[in-house]
Amino acid sequence: MTKMEIIMCPPKYMSSGIRNNKWMEDYEGDIEVNTDIAMKQFFDLYSSISQHAFVWLLPPMKGLQDQVYVANVACVLPHLDKTAVLANFKADGRPGEEEVVDDLLEDLGYDYMQCPYNFEGEAELKWIRDNIYVGGYGQRSSNEGYDWMEKKYDMKIIRLKETDPYLYHVDCSIFPLDQENVLLSTQTIAKETVQKIERVANVIPVSKQFAYESMCNVLRVGSILFCCGQINNDPDVTSAMNNEIIDICRRFGIQPVFIDLSEYSKSGAALSCMCMHLTYDKVKFRYP
């Protein structure tokens, strides 16, 4: 079986100099990034993922403080052959990241185009199955961008309006566990949007508190679910969420793996932000 392919980028120039999201604005204490800790945590994650997937590493570029969060630079469209949409960043400090990934996509033979409207990559567009996606808009990405994608790439995009400033990308609110089941932050999403998603997938509800703790910001590779091991300073909250993840994984026959990424909370980011799919596992599972 061909291994899943993922893109990552080492955090050599990671910085909190530009506070470009609500988590960073509210961060208390020393927000300066400890690069040594960030590097160690990154390569802990990289070494764990690379045992199960092929990982391409982008070259870190000076001046791109958030380049480690490669899920924002582009989105591969798995219903088409080797096709990707590049980001058109709205957030301060992020433009230029897409220029690094397009070299790799070109070398690998991908057809790609930059979205003509604000769009922040895979973190905003989650694939369910076939040509069905969920797209987040309202804070970093525009609804007009999804109109453009639907016409150009023959896609069906369920629009999810982001209204909570702490859940500013769609990967904070939804994670497709497989092609038939999704984790979904039902308490923070409009009821009609939840109902639209329920028509295409079985919804496993995630509480608002756990969405804030990055329960949806995970990565599945085969039978492994990679999760943030520590985000909140309250160990009781972290323990409760991790126990819920373990219970879900048990029902699906998945093995959870928890990685400490605490240094990345200074950027208001989590595990899924650090990984961009080049390929996906196209396997359907029945809900237990």
C-alpha positions as CSV (number, residue, x, y, z in Angstrom):
1,M,0.0,0.0,0.0
2,T,1.3,3.4,-1.0
3,K,2.2,5.6,2.0
4,M,0.3,8.9,2.6
5,E,2.4,11.9,1.6
6,I,2.5,15.0,3.8
7,I,4.3,18.3,3.8
8,M,5.9,19.9,6.9
9,C,8.3,22.7,7.5
10,P,10.8,23.0,10.4
11,P,10.3,26.1,12.6
12,K,13.7,27.6,12.2
13,Y,12.3,31.2,11.9
14,M,9.2,30.7,13.9
15,S,8.3,33.9,15.8
16,S,5.5,35.5,17.7
17,G,6.5,39.0,16.5
18,I,3.2,39.6,14.7
19,R,0.2,38.7,16.8
20,N,-2.2,37.8,14.1
21,N,-4.9,35.8,15.8
22,K,-7.1,36.0,19.0
23,W,-5.1,33.4,20.9
24,M,-1.9,35.4,20.5
25,E,-3.6,38.7,21.3
26,D,-4.8,37.2,24.6
27,Y,-1.6,35.2,25.4
28,E,-0.4,35.9,29.0
29,G,3.2,35.5,30.0
30,D,6.3,35.3,27.9
31,I,5.2,34.9,24.3
32,E,8.7,34.8,22.8
33,V,9.2,31.5,21.0
34,N,11.9,29.2,22.4
35,T,13.3,27.9,19.1
36,D,15.1,25.0,20.7
37,I,11.9,23.7,22.3
38,A,9.9,24.4,19.1
39,M,12.5,22.4,17.1
40,K,12.4,19.5,19.5
41,Q,8.6,19.3,19.6
42,F,8.5,19.6,15.8
43,F,10.9,16.7,15.2
44,D,9.1,14.6,17.8
45,L,6.0,15.0,15.7
46,Y,7.9,14.6,12.4
47,S,9.6,11.4,13.6
48,S,6.3,9.9,14.8
49,I,4.5,10.7,11.5
50,S,7.3,9.7,9.2
51,Q,7.1,6.1,10.6
52,H,3.7,5.9,8.9
53,A,3.7,8.4,6.1
54,F,6.2,10.0,3.6
55,V,7.0,13.5,4.8
56,W,8.3,16.2,2.5
57,L,10.1,19.1,4.3
58,L,9.9,22.6,2.9
59,P,13.0,24.9,3.4
60,P,12.3,27.4,6.1
61,M,12.6,31.0,4.9
62,K,13.7,33.9,7.0
63,G,11.0,36.5,7.6
64,L,8.1,34.0,7.4
65,Q,7.3,33.6,11.1
66,D,4.3,31.2,10.6
67,Q,5.8,29.0,7.8
68,V,5.8,26.0,10.0
69,Y,2.0,26.0,9.8
70,V,2.0,24.6,6.2
71,A,-1.7,23.6,6.4
72,N,-2.5,27.2,5.4
73,V,-0.3,27.5,2.3
74,A,-2.4,25.4,-0.1
75,C,-5.0,22.6,-0.4
76,V,-4.7,19.6,-2.6
77,L,-8.0,18.5,-4.1
78,P,-8.1,14.7,-3.8
79,H,-11.2,14.3,-6.1
80,L,-8.9,15.4,-9.0
81,D,-5.5,14.2,-10.1
82,K,-2.5,16.1,-8.7
83,T,-4.4,19.5,-8.4
84,A,-3.9,22.1,-5.7
85,V,-5.2,25.6,-4.9
86,L,-2.6,28.0,-3.4
87,A,-3.4,30.3,-0.5
88,N,-4.2,34.0,-0.9
89,F,-3.4,35.2,2.6
90,K,-5.3,37.8,4.6
91,A,-3.5,37.5,7.9
92,D,-0.5,39.8,8.6
93,G,2.9,38.2,8.2
94,R,1.8,35.3,6.1
95,P,2.0,36.3,2.4
96,G,5.0,34.7,0.7
97,E,4.6,31.3,2.3
98,E,2.7,30.0,-0.8
99,E,5.7,30.9,-3.0
100,V,7.8,28.3,-1.2
101,V,5.3,25.4,-1.6
102,D,4.6,26.1,-5.3
103,D,8.2,25.1,-6.2
104,L,7.7,21.7,-4.6
105,L,4.2,21.2,-6.2
106,E,5.7,22.1,-9.6
107,D,8.6,19.6,-9.1
108,L,6.1,16.9,-8.2
109,G,4.0,17.5,-11.3
110,Y,1.0,19.2,-9.6
111,D,-1.3,21.6,-11.5
112,Y,-1.9,24.5,-9.2
113,M,-3.4,28.0,-9.2
114,Q,-3.6,30.7,-6.5
115,C,-7.1,31.4,-5.3
116,P,-8.1,34.9,-6.6
117,Y,-9.9,35.6,-3.3
118,N,-8.7,35.3,0.4
119,F,-8.2,31.6,1.1
120,E,-5.9,29.9,3.7
121,G,-5.4,26.4,2.4
122,E,-6.2,23.0,3.8
123,A,-6.9,24.5,7.2
124,E,-10.0,26.1,5.7
125,L,-11.1,23.3,3.3
126,K,-11.6,19.8,4.6
127,W,-12.3,16.9,2.3
128,I,-15.1,14.5,3.2
129,R,-15.2,12.1,0.1
130,D,-15.6,12.2,-3.6
131,N,-16.0,15.9,-4.5
132,I,-17.6,16.9,-1.2
133,Y,-15.8,19.4,1.1
134,V,-16.5,21.7,4.0
135,G,-15.1,25.2,3.6
136,G,-14.7,27.8,6.4
137,Y,-15.2,31.5,5.7
138,G,-15.9,34.7,7.4
139,Q,-12.5,35.5,9.1
140,R,-9.5,34.5,7.0
141,S,-11.2,33.0,3.9
142,S,-13.9,34.4,1.6
143,N,-17.1,32.7,0.4
144,E,-16.4,34.1,-3.1
145,G,-13.3,31.8,-3.2
146,Y,-15.5,28.8,-2.8
147,D,-17.8,30.0,-5.5
148,W,-14.8,30.2,-7.8
149,M,-13.5,26.7,-6.8
150,E,-16.9,25.0,-7.3
151,K,-17.1,26.4,-10.8
152,K,-13.5,25.7,-11.8
153,Y,-13.0,22.3,-10.1
154,D,-16.4,20.7,-10.1
155,M,-16.7,20.7,-6.3
156,K,-19.5,20.7,-3.8
157,I,-18.5,22.8,-0.8
158,I,-20.6,23.0,2.4
159,R,-20.0,26.5,3.7
160,L,-19.3,26.9,7.4
161,K,-19.4,30.5,8.6
162,E,-16.8,31.1,11.3
163,T,-18.1,33.5,14.0
164,D,-15.9,32.5,17.0
165,P,-12.6,34.5,16.9
166,Y,-10.9,31.6,18.7
167,L,-11.9,29.1,16.0
168,Y,-10.6,31.1,13.1
169,H,-9.9,28.3,10.7
170,V,-12.3,25.4,9.8
171,D,-9.9,22.8,11.1
172,C,-10.6,24.1,14.6
173,S,-14.2,23.0,14.1
174,I,-14.2,19.8,12.0
175,F,-12.1,16.8,11.4
176,P,-13.0,14.1,9.0
177,L,-12.1,10.9,10.9
178,D,-12.7,8.9,7.7
179,Q,-15.0,9.4,4.7
180,E,-18.2,8.7,6.6
181,N,-17.6,10.2,10.1
182,V,-16.5,13.6,11.3
183,L,-15.6,15.2,14.6
184,L,-17.6,18.4,14.7
185,S,-17.8,21.4,17.1
186,T,-21.6,21.4,17.1
187,Q,-21.9,24.0,19.8
188,T,-20.1,26.7,17.8
189,I,-21.7,26.2,14.4
190,A,-25.0,27.3,13.0
191,K,-27.7,24.6,13.3
192,E,-28.4,24.6,9.6
193,T,-24.8,24.0,8.8
194,V,-24.6,21.1,11.2
195,Q,-27.7,19.6,9.5
196,K,-26.0,20.0,6.0
197,I,-22.9,18.1,7.3
198,E,-25.1,15.5,8.9
199,R,-26.6,14.7,5.4
200,V,-23.2,13.6,4.1
201,A,-21.5,12.2,7.2
202,N,-22.1,10.8,10.7
203,V,-21.4,13.6,13.2
204,I,-19.5,12.9,16.4
205,P,-20.1,16.0,18.6
206,V,-17.2,17.9,20.1
207,S,-17.9,20.4,22.9
208,K,-17.0,24.1,22.6
209,Q,-14.4,23.6,25.4
210,F,-12.7,20.7,23.7
211,A,-12.8,22.6,20.3
212,Y,-10.9,25.4,22.1
213,E,-8.4,22.7,23.3
214,S,-7.8,21.6,19.7
215,M,-9.7,18.3,19.7
216,C,-10.4,18.7,16.0
217,N,-6.8,19.8,15.1
218,V,-5.6,16.3,14.7
219,L,-4.1,14.1,11.9
220,R,-5.0,10.6,10.9
221,V,-2.5,8.4,9.1
222,G,-3.8,4.9,8.6
223,S,-4.8,3.5,11.9
224,I,-3.0,6.2,13.9
225,L,-4.5,9.4,15.1
226,F,-1.9,12.0,16.0
227,C,-3.2,14.5,18.7
228,C,-1.9,17.4,20.8
229,G,-0.8,16.0,24.1
230,Q,-0.8,19.3,26.0
231,I,-2.4,22.6,25.1
232,N,-4.3,23.8,28.2
233,N,-2.5,24.6,31.5
234,D,-5.4,22.9,33.3
235,P,-4.5,19.2,33.5
236,D,-8.1,18.2,34.3
237,V,-9.3,19.7,31.0
238,T,-6.6,18.1,29.0
239,S,-7.2,14.7,30.7
240,A,-10.9,14.8,30.1
241,M,-10.5,15.6,26.4
242,N,-7.8,13.0,25.9
243,N,-10.0,10.4,27.5
244,E,-12.8,11.3,25.1
245,I,-10.3,11.0,22.2
246,I,-9.2,7.6,23.5
247,D,-12.8,6.4,23.7
248,I,-13.6,7.5,20.1
249,C,-10.4,5.8,18.9
250,R,-11.3,2.6,20.7
251,R,-14.7,2.5,18.9
252,F,-13.0,3.0,15.5
253,G,-10.1,0.7,16.1
254,I,-7.6,3.6,15.9
255,Q,-4.5,4.1,18.0
256,P,-4.2,7.7,19.5
257,V,-0.7,9.1,19.7
258,F,-0.3,12.3,21.8
259,I,2.6,14.7,21.1
260,D,3.6,17.6,23.3
261,L,3.3,20.8,21.1
262,S,2.9,23.3,24.0
263,E,5.4,25.8,22.4
264,Y,3.1,26.2,19.5
265,S,0.3,27.5,21.7
266,K,2.2,30.8,21.6
267,S,1.1,31.1,17.9
268,G,-2.5,30.0,18.7
269,A,-1.8,26.9,16.6
270,A,-2.0,23.1,17.0
271,L,-1.0,19.8,15.4
272,S,-3.1,19.9,12.2
273,C,-1.7,23.3,11.4
274,M,1.7,21.8,10.9
275,C,0.8,19.2,8.3
276,M,-0.5,19.5,4.7
277,H,-1.7,16.5,2.7
278,L,-0.3,15.7,-0.7
279,T,-2.2,12.5,-0.7
280,Y,-5.0,11.0,1.4
281,D,-6.2,7.6,2.5
282,K,-9.3,7.0,0.4
283,V,-10.9,4.4,2.7
284,K,-14.5,4.3,4.0
285,F,-15.3,3.0,7.4
286,R,-18.6,2.2,9.0
287,Y,-19.5,3.8,12.3
288,P,-19.2,1.1,15.0
